[in-house]
Amino acid sequence: MTCYYLFSNVEGWPGITSPDVKEFIVKYQIPAEAWFVAHPELTVAEGHRLKRQEAAVQRFLSDLN
């Protein structure tokens, strides 16, 4: 779904279901100059889980007051 949002307004976009979509993306990709990783020891799933836990703890603490 992300590719659709990124490329749907690009001239020549073949559509996400086209067999040519991979070649289109590869043709126009550019290398990243740098990467930033705040917590390299966490996976995305673990980060989401920790956010849900923090929200639950905050709700619990606010309910105590």
MMTF fields as JSON, N, C-alpha, C and O atoms, coordinates in Angstrom:
{
  "mmtfVersion": "1.0.0",
  "mmtfProducer": "UNKNOWN",
  "numBonds": 259,
  "numAtoms": 260,
  "numGroups": 65,
  "numChains": 1,
  "numModels": 1,
  "chainsPerModel": [1],
  "groupsPerChain": [65],
  "chainIdList": ["A"],
  "bondAtomList": [4, 2, 8, 6, 12, 10, 16, 14, 20, 18, 24, 22, 28, 26, 32, 30, 36, 34, 40, 38, 44, 42, 48, 46, 52, 50, 56, 54, 60, 58, 64, 62, 68, 66, 72, 70, 76, 74, 80, 78, 84, 82, 88, 86, 92, 90, 96, 94, 100, 98, 104, 102, 108, 106, 112, 110, 116, 114, 120, 118, 124, 122, 128, 126, 132, 130, 136, 134, 140, 138, 144, 142, 148, 146, 152, 150, 156, 154, 160, 158, 164, 162, 168, 166, 172, 170, 176, 174, 180, 178, 184, 182, 188, 186, 192, 190, 196, 194, 200, 198, 204, 202, 208, 206, 212, 210, 216, 214, 220, 218, 224, 222, 228, 226, 232, 230, 236, 234, 240, 238, 244, 242, 248, 246, 252, 250, 256, 254],
  "bondOrderList": [1, 1, 1, 1, 1, 1, 1, 1, 1, 1, 1, 1, 1, 1, 1, 1, 1, 1, 1, 1, 1, 1, 1, 1, 1, 1, 1, 1, 1, 1, 1, 1, 1, 1, 1, 1, 1, 1, 1, 1, 1, 1, 1, 1, 1, 1, 1, 1, 1, 1, 1, 1, 1, 1, 1, 1, 1, 1, 1, 1, 1, 1, 1, 1],
  "groupList": [{"groupName": "MET", "atomNameList": ["N", "CA", "C", "O"], "elementList": ["N", "C", "C", "O"], "formalChargeList": [0, 0, 0, 0], "bondAtomList": [1, 0, 2, 1, 3, 2], "bondOrderList": [1, 1, 2], "singleLetterCode": "M", "chemCompType": "L-PEPTIDE LINKING"}, {"groupName": "THR", "atomNameList": ["N", "CA", "C", "O"], "elementList": ["N", "C", "C", "O"], "formalChargeList": [0, 0, 0, 0], "bondAtomList": [1, 0, 2, 1, 3, 2], "bondOrderList": [1, 1, 2], "singleLetterCode": "T", "chemCompType": "L-PEPTIDE LINKING"}, {"groupName": "CYS", "atomNameList": ["N", "CA", "C", "O"], "elementList": ["N", "C", "C", "O"], "formalChargeList": [0, 0, 0, 0], "bondAtomList": [1, 0, 2, 1, 3, 2], "bondOrderList": [1, 1, 2], "singleLetterCode": "C", "chemCompType": "L-PEPTIDE LINKING"}, {"groupName": "TYR", "atomNameList": ["N", "CA", "C", "O"], "elementList": ["N", "C", "C", "O"], "formalChargeList": [0, 0, 0, 0], "bondAtomList": [1, 0, 2, 1, 3, 2], "bondOrderList": [1, 1, 2], "singleLetterCode": "Y", "chemCompType": "L-PEPTIDE LINKING"}, {"groupName": "LEU", "atomNameList": ["N", "CA", "C", "O"], "elementList": ["N", "C", "C", "O"], "formalChargeList": [0, 0, 0, 0], "bondAtomList": [1, 0, 2, 1, 3, 2], "bondOrderList": [1, 1, 2], "singleLetterCode": "L", "chemCompType": "L-PEPTIDE LINKING"}, {"groupName": "PHE", "atomNameList": ["N", "CA", "C", "O"], "elementList": ["N", "C", "C", "O"], "formalChargeList": [0, 0, 0, 0], "bondAtomList": [1, 0, 2, 1, 3, 2], "bondOrderList": [1, 1, 2], "singleLetterCode": "F", "chemCompType": "L-PEPTIDE LINKING"}, {"groupName": "SER", "atomNameList": ["N", "CA", "C", "O"], "elementList": ["N", "C", "C", "O"], "formalChargeList": [0, 0, 0, 0], "bondAtomList": [1, 0, 2, 1, 3, 2], "bondOrderList": [1, 1, 2], "singleLetterCode": "S", "chemCompType": "L-PEPTIDE LINKING"}, {"groupName": "ASN", "atomNameList": ["N", "CA", "C", "O"], "elementList": ["N", "C", "C", "O"], "formalChargeList": [0, 0, 0, 0], "bondAtomList": [1, 0, 2, 1, 3, 2], "bondOrderList": [1, 1, 2], "singleLetterCode": "N", "chemCompType": "L-PEPTIDE LINKING"}, {"groupName": "VAL", "atomNameList": ["N", "CA", "C", "O"], "elementList": ["N", "C", "C", "O"], "formalChargeList": [0, 0, 0, 0], "bondAtomList": [1, 0, 2, 1, 3, 2], "bondOrderList": [1, 1, 2], "singleLetterCode": "V", "chemCompType": "L-PEPTIDE LINKING"}, {"groupName": "GLU", "atomNameList": ["N", "CA", "C", "O"], "elementList": ["N", "C", "C", "O"], "formalChargeList": [0, 0, 0, 0], "bondAtomList": [1, 0, 2, 1, 3, 2], "bondOrderList": [1, 1, 2], "singleLetterCode": "E", "chemCompType": "L-PEPTIDE LINKING"}, {"groupName": "GLY", "atomNameList": ["N", "CA", "C", "O"], "elementList": ["N", "C", "C", "O"], "formalChargeList": [0, 0, 0, 0], "bondAtomList": [1, 0, 2, 1, 3, 2], "bondOrderList": [1, 1, 2], "singleLetterCode": "G", "chemCompType": "PEPTIDE LINKING"}, {"groupName": "TRP", "atomNameList": ["N", "CA", "C", "O"], "elementList": ["N", "C", "C", "O"], "formalChargeList": [0, 0, 0, 0], "bondAtomList": [1, 0, 2, 1, 3, 2], "bondOrderList": [1, 1, 2], "singleLetterCode": "W", "chemCompType": "L-PEPTIDE LINKING"}, {"groupName": "PRO", "atomNameList": ["N", "CA", "C", "O"], "elementList": ["N", "C", "C", "O"], "formalChargeList": [0, 0, 0, 0], "bondAtomList": [1, 0, 2, 1, 3, 2], "bondOrderList": [1, 1, 2], "singleLetterCode": "P", "chemCompType": "L-PEPTIDE LINKING"}, {"groupName": "ILE", "atomNameList": ["N", "CA", "C", "O"], "elementList": ["N", "C", "C", "O"], "formalChargeList": [0, 0, 0, 0], "bondAtomList": [1, 0, 2, 1, 3, 2], "bondOrderList": [1, 1, 2], "singleLetterCode": "I", "chemCompType": "L-PEPTIDE LINKING"}, {"groupName": "ASP", "atomNameList": ["N", "CA", "C", "O"], "elementList": ["N", "C", "C", "O"], "formalChargeList": [0, 0, 0, 0], "bondAtomList": [1, 0, 2, 1, 3, 2], "bondOrderList": [1, 1, 2], "singleLetterCode": "D", "chemCompType": "L-PEPTIDE LINKING"}, {"groupName": "LYS", "atomNameList": ["N", "CA", "C", "O"], "elementList": ["N", "C", "C", "O"], "formalChargeList": [0, 0, 0, 0], "bondAtomList": [1, 0, 2, 1, 3, 2], "bondOrderList": [1, 1, 2], "singleLetterCode": "K", "chemCompType": "L-PEPTIDE LINKING"}, {"groupName": "GLN", "atomNameList": ["N", "CA", "C", "O"], "elementList": ["N", "C", "C", "O"], "formalChargeList": [0, 0, 0, 0], "bondAtomList": [1, 0, 2, 1, 3, 2], "bondOrderList": [1, 1, 2], "singleLetterCode": "Q", "chemCompType": "L-PEPTIDE LINKING"}, {"groupName": "ALA", "atomNameList": ["N", "CA", "C", "O"], "elementList": ["N", "C", "C", "O"], "formalChargeList": [0, 0, 0, 0], "bondAtomList": [1, 0, 2, 1, 3, 2], "bondOrderList": [1, 1, 2], "singleLetterCode": "A", "chemCompType": "L-PEPTIDE LINKING"}, {"groupName": "HIS", "atomNameList": ["N", "CA", "C", "O"], "elementList": ["N", "C", "C", "O"], "formalChargeList": [0, 0, 0, 0], "bondAtomList": [1, 0, 2, 1, 3, 2], "bondOrderList": [1, 1, 2], "singleLetterCode": "H", "chemCompType": "L-PEPTIDE LINKING"}, {"groupName": "ARG", "atomNameList": ["N", "CA", "C", "O"], "elementList": ["N", "C", "C", "O"], "formalChargeList": [0, 0, 0, 0], "bondAtomList": [1, 0, 2, 1, 3, 2], "bondOrderList": [1, 1, 2], "singleLetterCode": "R", "chemCompType": "L-PEPTIDE LINKING"}],
  "groupTypeList": [0, 1, 2, 3, 3, 4, 5, 6, 7, 8, 9, 10, 11, 12, 10, 13, 1, 6, 12, 14, 8, 15, 9, 5, 13, 8, 15, 3, 16, 13, 12, 17, 9, 17, 11, 5, 8, 17, 18, 12, 9, 4, 1, 8, 17, 9, 10, 18, 19, 4, 15, 19, 16, 9, 17, 17, 8, 16, 19, 5, 4, 6, 14, 4, 7],
  "groupIdList": [1, 2, 3, 4, 5, 6, 7, 8, 9, 10, 11, 12, 13, 14, 15, 16, 17, 18, 19, 20, 21, 22, 23, 24, 25, 26, 27, 28, 29, 30, 31, 32, 33, 34, 35, 36, 37, 38, 39, 40, 41, 42, 43, 44, 45, 46, 47, 48, 49, 50, 51, 52, 53, 54, 55, 56, 57, 58, 59, 60, 61, 62, 63, 64, 65],
  "secStructList": [7, 2, 2, 2, 2, 2, 2, 6, 6, 1, 6, 6, 7, 7, 7, 6, 6, 1, 6, 6, 2, 2, 2, 2, 2, 2, 2, 2, 7, 7, 7, 7, 1, 7, 7, 7, 7, 1, 7, 6, 6, 1, 7, 2, 2, 2, 2, 2, 2, 2, 2, 2, 2, 2, 2, 2, 2, 2, 2, 2, 2, 2, 2, 2, 7],
  "xCoordList": [0.816, 0.0, 0.856, 0.473, 2.01, 2.883, 3.306, 3.318, 3.652, 4.071, 2.979, 3.266, 1.735, 0.634, 0.647, 0.547, 0.768, 0.771, 2.007, 1.923, 3.137, 4.36, 4.374, 4.859, 3.862, 4.035, 2.76, 2.855, 1.596, 0.353, 0.216, -0.511, 0.897, 0.81, 2.031, 2.18, 2.892, 4.091, 3.743, 3.074, 4.207, 3.948, 4.581, 5.754, 3.807, 4.3, 4.121, 4.496, 3.548, 3.33, 2.464, 1.338, 2.967, 2.215, 1.105, 0.268, 1.085, 0.099, 0.721, 1.598, 0.261, 0.866, 0.691, 1.497, -0.334, -0.573, 0.088, 0.018, 0.726, 1.38, 2.623, 3.338, 2.881, 4.117, 5.37, 6.479, 5.194, 6.32, 6.621, 7.535, 5.873, 6.013, 7.404, 7.955, 7.975, 9.292, 10.349, 11.181, 10.314, 11.274, 11.12, 12.114, 9.882, 9.631, 10.271, 10.939, 10.071, 10.627, 12.151, 12.805, 12.718, 14.173, 14.778, 15.847, 14.111, 14.623, 14.81, 15.752, 13.92, 13.951, 14.469, 14.473, 14.896, 15.382, 16.745, 17.531, 17.003, 18.301, 18.843, 18.061, 20.161, 20.714, 20.5, 20.499, 20.322, 20.185, 21.559, 22.557, 21.6, 22.853, 23.221, 24.4, 22.212, 22.46, 21.237, 20.133, 21.465, 20.387, 20.508, 21.613, 19.374, 19.37, 18.522, 17.374, 19.09, 18.361, 18.488, 19.566, 17.381, 17.408, 17.635, 18.374, 17.001, 17.103, 17.385, 16.465, 18.637, 18.945, 18.666, 18.577, 18.527, 18.285, 16.805, 16.471, 15.911, 14.471, 13.995, 14.438, 13.085, 12.407, 11.226, 10.858, 10.641, 9.462, 8.325, 7.638, 8.129, 7.061, 7.268, 6.316, 8.515, 8.79, 8.538, 8.027, 8.887, 8.628, 7.141, 6.723, 6.343, 4.887, 4.338, 3.47, 4.859, 4.415, 4.749, 3.925, 5.932, 6.327, 5.46, 5.133, 5.092, 4.206, 2.834, 2.258, 2.316, 1.019, 1.117, 0.207, 2.214, 2.408, 2.464, 1.835, 3.207, 3.32, 1.957, 1.628, 1.163, -0.175, -1.042, -1.789, -0.941, -1.723, -1.292, -2.14, -0.002, 0.496, 0.014, -0.416, 0.08, -0.361, -1.865, -2.291, -2.669, -4.118, -4.356, -5.18, -3.63, -3.766, -3.43, -4.181, -2.319, -1.911, -2.882, -3.137, -3.423, -4.382, -5.696, -6.377, -6.06, -7.274, -7.118, -8.108, -5.872, -5.646, -5.892, -6.245, -5.709, -5.87, -7.288, -7.583],
  "yCoordList": [-1.194, 0.0, 1.252, 2.264, 1.198, 2.368, 2.786, 3.979, 1.836, 2.183, 2.937, 3.863, 2.553, 3.238, 4.714, 5.57, 5.021, 6.415, 7.159, 8.342, 6.493, 7.157, 7.442, 8.492, 6.546, 6.636, 6.896, 7.101, 6.898, 6.964, 8.22, 8.207, 9.306, 10.542, 10.762, 11.832, 9.77, 9.887, 9.546, 8.55, 10.389, 10.151, 8.832, 8.579, 8.009, 6.728, 5.574, 4.443, 5.845, 4.795, 3.697, 3.967, 2.455, 1.379, 0.801, 0.045, 1.142, 0.576, -0.544, -1.265, -0.675, -1.627, -3.075, -3.932, -3.362, -4.743, -5.071, -6.209, -4.086, -4.306, -5.177, -5.057, -6.044, -6.823, -5.946, -6.388, -4.709, -3.805, -2.917, -2.095, -3.066, -2.15, -2.22, -1.183, -3.398, -3.522, -2.8, -2.071, -3.002, -2.345, -0.823, -0.1, -0.334, 1.105, 1.683, 2.715, 1.03, 1.518, 1.483, 2.448, 0.374, 0.237, 1.293, 1.829, 1.593, 2.564, 3.947, 4.658, 4.334, 5.682, 5.777, 6.863, 4.683, 4.749, 5.425, 5.363, 6.069, 6.701, 6.186, 5.842, 6.129, 5.632, 6.626, 7.839, 6.105, 6.951, 7.48, 6.763, 8.733, 9.339, 8.911, 8.827, 8.645, 8.271, 7.557, 7.657, 6.838, 6.173, 6.561, 6.729, 6.7, 6.945, 5.87, 5.649, 5.207, 4.177, 4.514, 4.392, 4.939, 5.361, 4.185, 4.302, 3.061, 1.893, 0.648, -0.111, 0.435, -0.692, -2.06, -3.051, -2.122, -3.419, -3.819, -4.949, -2.903, -3.189, -3.464, -2.827, -4.422, -4.616, -3.65, -3.071, -3.478, -2.62, -3.16, -2.395, -4.468, -5.082, -4.818, -4.517, -4.933, -4.664, -3.195, -2.888, -2.299, -0.877, -0.588, 0.177, -1.201, -1.029, -1.598, -1.002, -2.758, -3.371, -2.478, -2.315, -1.904, -1.019, 0.241, 0.73, 0.762, 1.926, 1.583, 2.37, 0.405, -0.026, -0.216, 0.167, -0.806, -0.99, 0.353, 0.527, 1.297, 2.618, 3.295, 3.907, 3.195, 3.789, 3.141, 3.83, 1.82, 1.116, 1.528, 1.725, 1.66, 2.092, 3.506, 3.789, 4.39, 5.771, 5.842, 6.627, 5.029, 4.979, 4.482, 5.035, 3.433, 2.873, 3.936, 4.112, 4.635, 5.654, 6.822, 7.373, 7.202, 8.312, 7.885, 8.711, 6.608, 6.113, 6.064, 6.14, 5.937, 5.921, 7.291, 7.376, 8.334, 9.698, 10.142, 11.261],
  "zCoordList": [0.0, 0.0, 0.0, -0.587, 0.65, 0.699, -0.693, -0.996, -1.549, -2.902, -3.634, -4.392, -3.416, -4.079, -3.711, -4.59, -2.436, -1.991, -2.478, -2.808, -2.528, -2.962, -4.455, -4.877, -5.243, -6.681, -7.484, -8.694, -6.886, -7.649, -8.497, -9.49, -8.132, -8.914, -9.809, -10.4, -9.912, -10.735, -12.176, -12.45, -13.091, -14.51, -14.934, -14.661, -15.592, -16.064, -15.095, -15.405, -13.915, -12.905, -13.509, -13.928, -13.564, -14.198, -13.331, -13.824, -12.058, -11.136, -10.324, -10.801, -9.106, -8.17, -8.625, -8.261, -9.405, -9.837, -11.169, -11.634, -11.782, -13.079, -12.916, -11.921, -13.875, -13.819, -13.984, -13.684, -14.46, -14.673, -13.47, -13.529, -12.387, -11.259, -10.623, -10.253, -10.49, -9.874, -10.708, -10.167, -12.014, -12.892, -12.838, -12.894, -12.729, -12.645, -11.385, -11.447, -10.254, -8.985, -9.024, -8.629, -9.498, -9.564, -10.482, -10.189, -11.578, -12.551, -11.924, -12.271, -11.002, -10.46, -9.021, -8.441, -8.453, -7.07, -7.013, -7.958, -5.885, -5.66, -4.328, -3.441, -4.174, -2.915, -1.776, -1.986, -0.594, 0.593, 0.976, 0.901, 1.385, 1.812, 3.23, 3.576, 4.039, 5.425, 5.986, 5.451, 7.07, 7.801, 9.263, 9.78, 9.923, 11.358, 12.006, 11.619, 12.988, 13.724, 15.204, 15.787, 15.808, 17.204, 18.151, 19.129, 17.859, 18.743, 17.899, 17.594, 17.524, 16.628, 17.226, 16.5, 18.545, 19.18, 19.157, 19.513, 18.74, 18.713, 17.299, 16.343, 17.181, 15.905, 15.859, 16.881, 14.697, 14.566, 15.428, 16.105, 15.403, 16.199, 17.693, 18.414, 18.15, 19.567, 19.905, 20.982, 19.008, 19.223, 19.351, 20.22, 18.484, 18.568, 19.873, 20.511, 20.256, 21.511, 22.696, 23.595, 22.711, 23.81, 23.851, 24.932, 22.699, 22.668, 23.25, 24.001, 22.899, 23.454, 24.96, 25.695, 25.424, 26.864, 27.58, 28.623, 27.031, 27.649, 27.726, 28.742, 26.668, 26.673, 27.751, 28.446, 27.891, 28.907, 30.308, 31.178, 30.54, 31.856, 32.156, 33.274, 31.177, 31.377, 31.671, 32.518, 30.978, 31.267, 32.683, 33.412, 33.072, 34.408, 35.463, 36.422, 35.291, 36.248, 36.293, 37.363, 35.153, 35.165, 35.821, 36.429, 35.704, 36.363, 37.877, 38.605, 38.361, 39.798, 40.437, 41.613, 39.679, 40.213, 40.218, 40.637]
}
